[in-house]
Amino acid sequence: MQNLKTAFNYKDEKMVAAIYSTTGNIEDAKKIAHSLVEEKLVACVNIIPKIESVYRWQGKIEEDSECVLIAKTTDKNVDKTIQRIKELHPYDLPDIIVLPIIGGLKEYLNYVKDETK
């Protein structure tokens, strides 16, 4: 994966990113969230308990209720966090995308940096 600092031309050594993923139920979402926080890969995970997803899978259009996870971490933990979500996730092809955080409350961004390995 391309380094976020390079992709967006940032100079900050510990850029913060959000990792977005979905699960099929709240139990899986909580299991993944607790593991990521306990392992200090992320500082925080927000869980949105119910969204509706429409997608194409194996040639068919599907519709399901899912949960959203939004995990906040540092650039250096992005690859490890993606790998850990993939290991814990029950889906064959989990939705895992990285969203660079280009700004925010400085104290909160420092919290994310301080709470991760």
CORKALIN-V457306 format. One line per field, one symbol per residue. phi: phi as a letter, one per 40 degrees, with the letter a starting at -180 (. if undefined). Layout:
BEGIN
phi=???
END
This chain:
BEGIN
phi=.ccccccbfcbccbcbbbbbabbcacccccccdccccdcfcbcabcbccabbbbacafgbcbaacabbbbbbabdccdcccdcccdccccccbccbbbbcccaicdccccddcccbc
END
